[in-house]
Amino acid sequence: MNQYAISTPEGTRDRLFAATRMFRQNEKRIRDLFEARGYDEIITPSLEYYDVFTQAGSSIGQEKMYKLTDRNGRLLVLRPDNTTPIARVVTTKLNDDVLPLRLYYMQKVHRASSFHRGHSTEVMQAGAELLGARGMMADIDILTTAFAALAAVRGETFRIELSYAAIYKELIQSLNVDAETAERIRSNIENKSYAALGDELEPYQDREAYRALKAMPNLFGGSEVLDELASLTDNPGVLKAVAYLKNLIDAITNAGYGENVMIDLGLVQEIDYYTGLMFRGYMGGAGSPVLAGGRYDNLCAKFGRDIPATGFAIDIDALSESVDLKKKVIPQELVFCERSDLKGALNYINTNSELAELAPCDTEKEAMELAKKKGYRTLVIFRDGAVKEVEVQA
C-alpha cells in the first residue's frame, strides 16, 4: 500500500472530535473578544507572491517557505506569515480609512520546519493588529488585548514576558562588530548558551556594552532586572528603553495584570523585525509560546506608506493543546420516524429543549440497536401521527 495515500505530510495532522471541538471553542472565544474590542476581521489569500515577503525583508528564510508557480511562471508561496499580507492590504487598499485601524485575522500560516524537528508546518493563527498608533497607550492597548484573549481561554493562568528591541540593538551597535558576529551573539543570548556567549564576547571585555550583553540571558524576572541592567550600562538608548518598560509595567500592574507579566531581556528573536516592545505569551500545559507580538513600525513603509504598527499572533493549535479536552456532549434522545411522520420528527428535534438527533435507520429495531451502542437515554418514535418514548436499556 502506498504510504503517501494513507498518511498526512510531515508537520500536518488530522484533528479529530474532542480536539476539533476545543479548537473551535477557543477560536470562537478569541474572535468574540476581538470583535468586542473593536477589531474588524480581514482575510488574505493563502497564496501570495514571493516578492511580497522579499520586499518586506521578512525574517522568514526562503527555505521555510512552500513555493509554487502560477500559470505565467511567477513565483508564489503559501502564506508563511499573516502580518506582512495585512501590511500590503493596508498600504494599497485602505488609504482612505481613518487611522488607527484595528484588524484581526483567523487563518493559517505554512512554514517548512527542519527535518525531524517535530514542529507543525501548518498553524492556525488568531491575530490582532493596531495600525496607525504609536506610543505607550497604543502598546498598552494591544498588550491588554493579548491579556484578554488568553484570559478568554484559560482565565488568569497565563504569563506574558516583555522585552524591548532597542536594548539589544543599542548594545550591539556600540560594540561595533560585523553582522555575522552580531548574529552569533544574538543567537547565543536567545538560546541561553552561556559558554558560547562568553567566548564570543571575550575579545570585547574592554567595551562598555560587554557586561550588559553577557548578562542578558540571565535578566529574567520582575522589574528588578531592569534595575540590574541599568547598573551595567550607561548607554542612553538602553536606559530610555528601561524607563519605558518600567512605566509600562507600572500601568499594567495598576490595571490588575501585575501577576501575569515578567521581564525577559533574553527575548531577542526577530530583532530586525521589531522596533520597540516585544512580548511572548505562555500558558500552563504548553511547552512553547502560544502568543508572540510587539511593535513593528517599519513594515508598512516597505510597501510605500509609513504607518506605525503593533500586534500579536496566537497559535490556536498550541493554545488548544494546553487546555483539557471537554467530554463530548452526547444527544440524549434518538428520534425514529416513518417517512410519513418526518415533518413532526424534525419539528420535535428543532424545538425540543433536550439534545436530540434523527435516527438514520429504516426500522425501529435498527434504531434501538443504534441507541444502545451510542448510549442514548431515550428512543422517541414517531409513527402514524403518534409519539412514543422508549427508555433505552443498556
QUIPENOR-V551565 format. One record per backbone hydrogen bond with DSSP energy under -0.5 kcal/mol. NH is the residue of the N-H (numbers start at 0). CO is the residue of the C=O. E is the energy in kcal/mol with one decimal. If there is no record, write none. Layout:
[[NH/CO/E] [NH/CO/E]]
//
This chain:
[[2/0/-0.5] [4/1/-1.4] [5/2/-0.9] [6/2/-0.6] [11/8/-2.0] [15/13/-0.6] [18/15/-1.9] [19/15/-0.7] [20/16/-2.8] [21/17/-2.4] [22/18/-2.3] [23/19/-2.7] [24/20/-2.3] [25/21/-2.5] [26/22/-2.3] [27/23/-2.4] [28/24/-2.5] [29/25/-2.3] [30/26/-2.5] [31/27/-2.9] [32/28/-1.8] [33/29/-2.6] [34/30/-2.4] [35/31/-2.0] [36/32/-1.2] [36/33/-0.5] [37/34/-1.4] [38/33/-2.2] [39/101/-2.6] [41/103/-2.5] [47/76/-2.4] [49/74/-2.1] [51/48/-1.5] [52/48/-0.6] [52/49/-1.0] [53/49/-1.6] [54/50/-2.8] [55/51/-1.1] [56/53/-1.0] [57/52/-2.5] [60/58/-0.7] [63/60/-2.1] [64/61/-1.4] [66/64/-0.6] [67/75/-1.9] [69/73/-2.0] [72/69/-2.1] [75/67/-3.7] [76/47/-2.7] [77/65/-2.2] [78/45/-3.2] [85/81/-1.4] [86/82/-2.3] [87/83/-2.0] [88/84/-2.3] [89/85/-2.8] [90/86/-2.0] [91/87/-1.2] [92/88/-2.9] [93/88/-0.7] [93/89/-0.7] [96/93/-1.2] [99/130/-0.7] [100/130/-3.0] [102/100/-0.6] [102/128/-2.5] [103/39/-2.5] [104/126/-2.0] [106/124/-1.6] [108/122/-2.4] [109/78/-2.3] [110/120/-1.7] [111/63/-2.5] [116/113/-2.0] [120/10/-2.3] [121/10/-1.0] [122/108/-2.6] [124/106/-2.0] [124/122/-0.6] [125/313/-2.1] [126/104/-2.0] [127/311/-1.8] [128/102/-3.1] [129/309/-3.3] [130/100/-2.5] [130/128/-0.6] [131/307/-3.6] [138/134/-1.7] [139/135/-2.8] [140/136/-2.2] [141/137/-2.2] [142/138/-2.4] [143/139/-2.8] [144/140/-1.4] [145/141/-1.8] [146/142/-2.2] [147/143/-2.4] [148/144/-2.2] [149/145/-2.1] [150/146/-2.7] [151/147/-1.8] [152/148/-0.5] [152/149/-1.1] [153/149/-2.6] [154/150/-2.1] [156/153/-2.0] [157/155/-1.9] [158/281/-2.4] [159/259/-3.5] [160/279/-3.0] [161/261/-2.7] [162/277/-2.4] [164/275/-3.1] [166/163/-1.5] [167/163/-0.6] [168/164/-1.9] [169/165/-2.8] [170/166/-1.8] [171/167/-3.0] [172/168/-2.0] [173/169/-1.8] [174/170/-1.1] [175/171/-0.8] [175/172/-0.7] [176/171/-0.7] [181/177/-2.4] [182/178/-2.2] [183/179/-2.0] [184/180/-2.4] [185/181/-2.5] [186/182/-2.8] [187/183/-2.2] [188/184/-2.1] [189/185/-2.7] [190/186/-2.4] [191/188/-1.0] [192/187/-2.5] [193/191/-1.4] [196/192/-2.6] [197/193/-2.5] [198/194/-2.2] [199/195/-2.3] [200/196/-2.2] [201/197/-1.2] [203/200/-2.4] [204/201/-1.3] [206/203/-2.2] [209/206/-1.3] [212/208/-2.4] [213/209/-2.3] [214/210/-1.6] [215/211/-1.1] [215/212/-0.5] [217/214/-1.8] [218/214/-0.7] [218/215/-1.1] [219/217/-2.0] [220/262/-2.5] [224/221/-1.9] [225/222/-1.1] [226/222/-1.1] [227/223/-1.9] [228/224/-2.3] [229/225/-2.3] [230/226/-1.4] [231/227/-0.5] [231/228/-1.6] [232/228/-0.7] [238/234/-2.5] [239/235/-2.0] [240/236/-1.8] [241/237/-2.5] [242/238/-2.2] [243/239/-1.9] [244/240/-2.5] [245/241/-2.3] [246/242/-2.3] [247/243/-2.4] [248/244/-2.6] [249/245/-2.2] [250/246/-2.0] [251/247/-2.4] [252/248/-2.9] [253/249/-2.3] [254/250/-1.1] [255/252/-1.6] [256/251/-2.3] [259/256/-1.5] [260/257/-1.1] [261/159/-2.3] [262/220/-3.5] [263/161/-2.8] [264/218/-2.6] [266/263/-1.5] [267/265/-1.3] [270/267/-0.8] [272/269/-1.2] [273/269/-1.7] [274/294/-2.8] [275/294/-0.9] [277/162/-2.4] [278/292/-2.6] [279/160/-1.9] [280/290/-2.6] [281/158/-2.9] [283/156/-0.8] [285/282/-1.9] [289/280/-2.6] [290/280/-1.3] [291/312/-2.1] [292/278/-2.4] [293/310/-2.5] [294/276/-2.6] [295/308/-2.3] [298/295/-1.0] [301/297/-0.7] [301/298/-1.4] [302/299/-1.9] [303/300/-1.6] [304/299/-1.6] [306/304/-1.1] [309/129/-1.8] [310/293/-1.8] [311/127/-2.1] [312/291/-2.6] [313/125/-3.2] [314/289/-2.6] [315/123/-1.9] [315/313/-1.1] [316/123/-0.7] [318/314/-2.6] [319/315/-2.6] [320/316/-1.9] [321/317/-1.0] [321/318/-0.6] [322/319/-1.3] [329/327/-0.7] [331/354/-1.2] [332/354/-1.6] [333/377/-2.6] [334/332/-0.5] [334/356/-2.9] [335/333/-0.6] [335/379/-3.1] [337/381/-1.4] [340/337/-1.7] [341/338/-1.4] [344/340/-2.1] [345/341/-2.7] [346/342/-2.2] [347/343/-2.0] [348/344/-2.2] [349/345/-2.4] [350/346/-1.6] [351/347/-2.3] [356/332/-1.9] [358/334/-3.3] [359/357/-0.5] [360/358/-1.6] [366/362/-1.9] [367/363/-2.4] [368/364/-2.2] [369/365/-2.2] [370/366/-2.4] [371/367/-2.1] [372/368/-2.1] [373/369/-2.5] [374/370/-1.1] [375/370/-2.1] [376/331/-1.6] [377/331/-1.9] [378/389/-3.0] [379/333/-2.9] [379/377/-0.6] [380/378/-0.6] [380/387/-3.6] [381/335/-2.9] [381/379/-0.5] [382/380/-0.6] [382/385/-2.3] [385/382/-2.0] [387/380/-2.3] [389/378/-2.9] [391/376/-2.3] [392/390/-0.6] [393/391/-0.5]]
//
